[in-house]
Amino acid sequence: MSLGPVPYDKTSSQALLADMLRIRRLEEAAAEWYGAGKIRGYLHLYIGEEAVAAGAMPCFHEGDDVVATYREHGHALMRGVPMNAIMAEMFGKALGCSRGRGGSMHLFDAGRRFFGGNAIVGGGLPLAVGLALAAQLQHEARVVACFFGEGAVAEGAFHESMNLAALWKLPVLFCCENNLYAMGTALARSESQTDLCVKAESYQVPALRADGMDVVSVRETTQQALARMRAGGGPAFVEYRTYRFRAHSMFDPELYRDRKEVEAWKERGPIHTFSARLKAEGKLTEEEFLALDARAMAEVAAAVAFADAAPFEPVSELGRDVVAQEEP
């Protein structure tokens, strides 16, 4: 696939590359420390899909709401959740963004209007509709971004949410990260209609497609959808066609994909293809690339050190927000 020129200046282009590198190095470290037993529970890596979060998330305003899936580390990072807080959460520490109670699948930061991290497939969709309805009733000009995978399109919550958002003209941007496999099931084996935009359009919701392996396509398509929405156009749907290079989760033996298919998608990896384009256009040197990568790795190393040294929540506090507490 031939990609066109990058329509951004050197500084903006390198910033997009730096964001993808930060996500990639964070995810690699998460895998490493999961293997070391420091991170427990389920862990779903975003490696290969970095262009979606890096390209889409900066398009949203500070006052907008974001709802994500359980593969949300990159979204949280791009929303401004500090890497220290993300890593500490995965380590189960009290200084994590959810006080160590949520772990990998439940990153949350109300101050940054990042409302999860949701372990239930499709579970974030009705939440996003509720947030958008609240914004509409309160006459607040904000958009709700709802990220989910193509597997969620098979859930009833998807259809209910699309219907209500369209019926009430709610400002929800439905962001479908289509990585072609719902856990271990290929899209064509579970859906009779594999054109996801057709499903959205059946509810009279405008639908756009983006190359999820190209950060430029992601950014431009997201901005196009948001421009119409912010003008009062109601909901919109964007399909980001992407691919995860790693298994569904760290427990997944990955017996359902041909290795040749994985390697073919890796050739389209968002980081090395984008950096190659920047080098060809004179917007990046190898030395600059290495410097960006070194900064990302240094940030990750600092986050790991912070998380490892952070305390666990005291046992005396474990009942807080779980059971009713008597007033002193």
C-alpha positions in Angstrom: 0.0 0.0 0.0 1.4 3.4 -1.0 1.1 6.1 1.6 1.1 9.8 0.6 3.2 12.6 1.9 2.9 13.5 5.6 1.0 16.8 5.7 2.5 18.1 8.9 5.7 20.1 9.7 8.7 18.4 11.3 7.8 19.3 14.9 4.2 18.0 14.6 5.3 14.9 12.7 8.0 14.0 15.2 5.5 14.5 18.1 3.2 11.9 16.5 6.1 9.5 16.2 7.1 10.1 19.8 3.6 9.3 21.0 3.6 6.0 19.1 7.0 5.1 20.6 5.8 6.0 24.1 2.9 3.6 23.7 5.1 0.8 22.2 7.7 1.0 24.9 5.1 1.1 27.6 3.4 -2.0 26.3 6.7 -3.9 25.9 7.6 -3.1 29.5 4.2 -4.3 30.6 4.8 -7.6 28.9 8.2 -7.9 30.5 7.0 -7.2 34.0 3.9 -9.4 33.6 6.4 -12.2 32.9 8.3 -11.3 36.0 5.1 -11.5 38.1 4.9 -7.9 39.0 1.7 -7.4 36.9 -1.1 -9.8 37.6 -4.5 -10.6 36.2 -5.3 -10.1 32.5 -3.1 -8.0 30.2 -4.1 -7.0 26.7 -1.3 -5.3 24.7 -1.8 -2.6 22.0 1.4 -3.4 20.1 0.7 -2.8 16.4 -2.3 -0.5 17.0 -0.4 2.6 18.3 -1.4 4.8 15.3 -5.1 4.8 16.4 -4.6 6.2 19.9 -1.7 8.5 18.8 -3.6 9.9 15.9 -7.2 10.0 17.3 -6.8 11.0 21.0 -5.2 14.5 20.4 -8.2 15.4 18.3 -10.5 15.5 21.3 -10.8 18.6 23.5 -9.9 18.7 27.2 -13.6 18.9 28.1 -14.6 15.9 26.0 -15.3 12.5 27.5 -13.4 9.3 26.6 -14.6 5.7 27.2 -12.3 2.9 26.2 -12.0 -0.9 26.2 -9.7 -3.2 28.2 -6.9 -2.6 25.6 -6.7 1.0 26.8 -3.2 1.7 28.0 -2.4 3.8 24.9 -5.6 5.7 25.1 -5.0 6.6 28.7 -1.5 7.7 28.0 -2.5 9.9 25.1 -5.3 11.4 27.2 -2.6 12.7 29.6 -2.8 10.1 32.3 0.8 10.1 33.7 2.8 7.0 32.8 3.8 6.6 36.4 0.1 6.3 37.4 -0.6 3.8 34.6 2.3 1.6 35.5 1.6 1.8 39.2 -2.0 0.7 38.5 -0.8 -2.3 36.5 1.4 -3.1 39.5 -1.6 -2.9 41.8 -0.2 -0.1 43.8 -2.0 2.6 45.8 -0.5 5.4 43.6 -2.1 4.0 40.5 -4.8 5.9 38.7 -7.4 3.6 40.2 -5.6 3.2 43.5 -4.3 -0.2 42.3 -7.8 -1.7 42.4 -8.5 -1.8 38.7 -5.3 -3.0 37.1 -4.7 -3.2 33.4 -8.3 -3.3 32.3 -9.7 -0.5 34.5 -7.5 2.6 34.0 -9.6 5.6 35.1 -9.0 9.3 35.6 -12.1 11.4 36.3 -10.1 14.6 36.3 -9.0 14.0 32.7 -12.5 12.8 31.8 -11.1 9.4 31.0 -13.9 7.0 32.1 -12.3 3.6 31.7 -11.1 0.9 30.8 -14.0 -1.6 30.7 -13.6 -5.4 31.0 -17.0 -6.2 29.4 -17.0 -6.4 25.6 -19.3 -3.6 24.5 -19.7 -2.4 28.1 -18.5 1.1 27.4 -21.0 1.8 24.6 -24.1 2.5 26.8 -21.9 4.4 29.2 -20.8 6.7 26.3 -24.4 7.2 25.3 -25.3 8.1 28.9 -22.5 10.6 29.1 -23.5 12.2 25.8 -27.2 12.4 26.9 -26.0 14.2 30.1 -24.0 16.7 28.0 -27.0 17.3 25.8 -29.4 17.8 28.7 -26.9 20.1 30.5 -26.4 22.1 27.2 -22.7 21.4 27.4 -20.8 21.4 24.1 -18.7 18.3 24.5 -18.2 15.2 22.5 -17.9 11.6 23.9 -15.4 9.3 22.3 -16.2 5.6 22.6 -13.5 3.1 21.6 -14.3 -0.5 21.1 -13.2 -3.5 19.0 -15.1 -5.1 16.1 -16.1 -7.9 18.5 -18.4 -5.5 20.3 -20.4 -4.9 17.1 -21.9 -8.4 17.7 -23.2 -7.3 21.1 -26.7 -6.1 21.6 -25.3 -3.0 23.5 -23.8 -1.8 20.2 -27.1 -1.8 18.4 -29.0 -0.3 21.3 -26.4 2.4 21.7 -26.3 3.3 18.0 -30.0 3.4 17.8 -30.4 5.8 20.8 -27.5 8.0 19.8 -29.0 8.4 16.3 -32.6 8.8 17.6 -31.6 11.6 20.1 -28.8 13.0 17.9 -26.2 12.5 20.7 -22.6 13.7 20.3 -20.9 10.3 20.4 -18.0 9.4 18.1 -18.1 5.6 17.9 -14.4 4.6 17.3 -14.2 1.0 16.2 -10.7 -0.5 16.3 -11.2 -3.3 13.9 -8.2 -5.7 14.4 -10.0 -8.5 12.6 -10.2 -10.9 15.5 -12.6 -10.9 18.4 -10.4 -12.7 20.8 -9.6 -15.8 18.7 -12.5 -15.6 16.2 -12.0 -14.0 12.8 -14.6 -11.4 11.8 -15.8 -13.4 8.8 -16.5 -16.4 11.1 -18.8 -14.5 13.4 -20.5 -11.8 11.4 -22.5 -12.3 8.2 -22.0 -8.6 7.4 -18.3 -7.8 7.7 -18.6 -4.2 6.4 -18.9 -2.5 9.8 -19.7 0.9 8.3 -22.9 -0.6 6.8 -24.0 -1.5 10.3 -23.6 2.0 11.5 -25.2 3.5 8.4 -28.3 1.2 9.0 -29.0 3.5 12.0 -28.5 6.6 9.9 -25.2 7.3 11.5 -22.5 8.7 9.1 -19.6 6.3 8.9 -16.0 6.8 7.8 -13.1 4.4 7.3 -9.4 5.1 8.3 -6.3 3.1 7.7 -5.5 2.3 11.4 -1.9 1.5 10.5 -1.3 5.1 9.3 -1.3 7.8 12.0 -2.1 10.4 9.3 -5.2 8.6 8.0 -6.4 8.2 11.6 -5.9 11.8 12.5 -7.4 13.3 9.3 -10.4 10.9 9.4 -11.1 11.6 13.1 -10.9 15.3 12.6 -13.3 15.1 9.7 -15.9 13.2 11.8 -15.5 15.6 14.7 -15.9 18.7 12.6 -19.4 17.6 11.6 -20.3 16.5 15.1 -19.2 19.8 16.7 -21.4 21.6 14.2 -24.4 19.8 15.7 -24.4 16.8 13.4 -25.2 14.2 15.9 -23.2 10.9 16.3 -20.7 9.5 13.9 -18.8 6.2 13.4 -15.2 5.6 12.4 -13.7 2.2 11.6 -10.0 2.1 12.1 -8.7 -1.0 10.3 -5.8 -2.1 12.3 -4.0 -5.2 13.6 -2.5 -6.4 16.9 0.9 -8.0 16.6 0.6 -9.8 19.9 -1.9 -12.3 21.1 -5.3 -11.2 22.4 -4.0 -11.4 25.9 -1.1 -12.8 27.8 -3.1 -16.0 28.3 -3.8 -16.5 24.6 -1.9 -19.4 22.9 -2.7 -17.7 19.6 -3.5 -20.8 17.6 -6.0 -19.2 15.3 -3.8 -16.9 13.1 -1.3 -17.9 10.4 2.2 -16.6 11.2 2.5 -15.4 7.6 -0.5 -13.2 8.1 1.0 -11.6 11.2 4.3 -11.0 9.5 2.6 -9.4 6.5 0.8 -7.0 8.8 4.0 -6.2 10.7 5.5 -5.0 7.4 2.8 -2.2 7.6 3.7 -1.5 11.3 2.7 2.1 12.1 6.0 3.1 13.7 8.5 2.0 11.1 6.4 3.0 8.1 5.8 6.5 9.5 9.4 7.0 10.5 10.5 5.9 7.0 8.2 8.4 5.4 9.5 11.2 7.6 13.1 10.3 6.8 12.3 10.3 3.0 10.8 13.8 3.4 13.7 15.2 5.4 11.7 15.5 8.6 13.6 12.9 10.6 17.1 11.6 10.8 18.2 8.3 12.3 19.8 10.2 15.1 16.6 12.0 15.9 14.7 8.7 15.8 17.1 7.2 18.3 16.8 10.2 20.5 13.0 10.0 20.5 13.1 6.3 21.3 15.7 6.8 24.1 13.4 9.4 25.7 10.5 7.0 25.5 12.5 4.2 27.1 13.8 6.5 29.8 10.2 7.5 30.6 9.2 3.9 30.8 12.1 3.0 33.0 11.2 5.8 35.4 7.6 4.6 35.5 8.6 1.1 36.3 10.9 2.3 39.1 8.0 4.5 40.5 5.5 1.6 40.3 7.9 -0.9 41.9 8.7 1.4 44.8 5.1 2.6 45.3 3.2 1.1 48.3 0.2 -1.2 48.2 -3.0 0.1 49.6 -3.2 -0.7 53.4 -5.4 -3.6 54.3 -7.4 -1.2 56.6 -8.5 0.7 53.5 -9.6 -2.2 51.3 -13.2 -1.9 52.4 -13.4 1.8 51.3 -15.9 2.3 48.5 -16.8 -1.4 48.7 -18.9 -1.7 51.9 -20.7 1.0 53.8 -18.6 2.6 56.5 -19.9 3.8 59.8 -19.5 7.5 60.4 -16.9 8.2 63.2 
